[in-house]
Amino acid sequence: MKENHPLKQAYSRSAYPLVGHGKRNVQVLKDALAGVDGDLDSDMYGSGKVIEDFEARMAELLGKPAAVFFPSGTMAQQIALRIWCDERGMRRVAYHPLCHLELHEEDGLKELHGIAPVLLADRERTIGLADVEQMPEEVACLLLELPQREIGGQLPDYDELVAISAYCREKGIKLHLDGARLLEILPYYGKTAAEVCDLFDSVYMSFYKGVGGIAGAILAGDEAFAARSKVWKRRHGGDLISLYPYILSADYYYSRTAHKMAQYYEEAKELAALYNACSGVATKPSVPVSNMFHVHVRLPKEQLESILLSICENTGIGMSSYVAAAGEDASCFEVSIGDRYAGVPKDALRQAFRSLAVQIQSLAARA
Ligand SMILES: Cc1ncc(COP(=O)(O)O)c(C=O)c1O
């Protein structure tokens, strides 16, 4: 959506945007650095106290022997899969057809590494044990994206995950976790990060998204894996001479938000219930399993845009900054809960949802 789209502008000016933590502006970095000692030495090409201390803390959180800080998850994950493919001598991995690597990375895995994907499951559901057992070809590694973002942030049952992990270990298939939103799923599973990561050979986690930082990623695994990932980071040009603005901000926002994931999860369920109470609206999943969900509406994109715009202007509630078409006469948008939601007055929220229901109904009556 264009920067000057009326809905985007109205959302950004609205008194109560419902999604995320706040604006992505320079203040995010200024806040993170405000309490930092100016004499703290910079990291240099992946070494130094500031990066090593943070990597050690993240390795402990994830229950892995070692962790490496990367500027992006895109870089970290392509490298993880390359390492596992080299180890097995096989340039093939399995993942979901709507995972980040397949949709949003311009085929980096294929073009840079010559690695071919085997696509498992479909756009309606997450990968299950049966998909892995019936895989048509051998693979070096299976990547699971938890939650599966492009289908609303769905998750497999924990038992299914345990069974997939056991099967992969038995067959010598490495299991990699795209845990961009790992912290966000822990309240639903009722597990620690280390317990979930124990099912996987390697793990990536993001510091923006639910954590609320600027950018940056951690990649964790055993010592040999981490050492090889550092070589690949250098090859990819990811070893910026200094990464401390990302590390310090990752640390700051991790400390501020990691303990609030259960709150975001409860709030996501509350907000999804408000959407589902409107006729013609359904969330996916119907009950969220993390802080995120998708809202599907039986209206063409343009009609939903104008409804959201009017709600923004009349109630101050920004439901979404964009709407995407979802087939003929249907549209959708993504919601992820952060710090903003708790500050939204409930009466304004109720008024906004009354308005949504009434406007959808009156359009349906005219159709
Ligand atoms: C599920 C998932 N994996 C990987 C990435 C890549 O992260 P980055 O933007 O740090 O490259 C993203 C980013 O949106 C994501 O949502």
The ligand as an ORCA input file, in Angstrom:
! r2SCAN-3c Opt
* xyz 0 1
  C       8.377    -15.970      9.882
  C       9.509    -15.086      9.461
  N      10.700    -15.622      9.209
  C      11.763    -14.874      8.827
  C      11.651    -13.513      8.689
  C      12.859    -12.718      8.238
  O      13.293    -11.822      9.166
  P      14.184    -10.535      8.741
  O      13.209     -9.468      8.374
  O      14.953    -10.231      9.977
  O      15.042    -10.925      7.590
  C      10.429    -12.899      8.943
  C      10.254    -11.446      8.793
  O       9.164    -10.926      8.701
  C       9.321    -13.708      9.325
  O       8.104    -13.200      9.554
*
